[in-house]
């Protein structure tokens, strides 16, 4: 196993936080796709796609953490159940905005440590999160 400095351990902890949120996001998207209705029913397939992509992010984070000497956790971040379709989509949108902020900060940390491989993976995930946020914003704006 590679030697893990305190700074790198801090970065691995950040990645584990990201991992917990990716698991939670996937579950949330799957649940929302199953129960969404009304004006938003046509977007259930999009939510399933987003959920699948969040699982892909979790896989990438698992691999990164293990490769860099950590042990990926199976913690799932807390989520609350939204009560109606608009609230569900707003919850999904806010989750994506939170992910964007976290990933940008974690990219900066990885850059400062010279961890360009981690940066590359996080940039790919960030691009997906920004795309998800744009999709959700469009859906929400279209229904208002």
C-alpha positions, 0 to 999 in steps of 0.5 A, a space after each residue: 500500500 502507498 504511504 499516506 501522509 496526513 494531507 493525503 489522508 485528508 483528501 481520502 476523507 473528502 473522497 469518502 464523503 463524496 462516496 457517501 453522497 454518491 450512494 445517497 444520490 443514486 438511491 434518491 434518484 431511483 426512489 424519485 423515478 419510481 414515484 414521480 408523477 404529474 407534470 414530471 412523469 415523462 422525466 422518470 427515465 432521466 432520473 434513472 439515468 442520473 442514478 446510474 451515473 451516480 453509481 458510476 461515480 461511486 465506482 470511480 471513487 471506490 477505485 481511487 480511494 483503494 488505489 491511494 491506500 484507503 479503504 472505501 466505506 459503505 456509508 450512505 449520506 442522510 437524505 430526507 423524503 420529499 413529499 411531492 414531485 416538485 420537491 423531489 426535483 428541487 431536492 435532486 437539483 440542490 444535491 447536484 449544486 452541493 456536489 458541484 461545490 464539494 467537487 470543486 473544493 476537492 479538485 483544488 485540494 488534489 491539485 495542491 497535493 499534485 494528485 493529477 490522476 485524482 483531479 482527472 477523475 474528479 473533473 469527469 465526475 464534476 462535468 456529469 454533476 454540472 450536466 445533471 444540474 442543468 437538466 434538473 434546472 431545465 425540467 423545473 423551469 419548464 414546469 413553472 
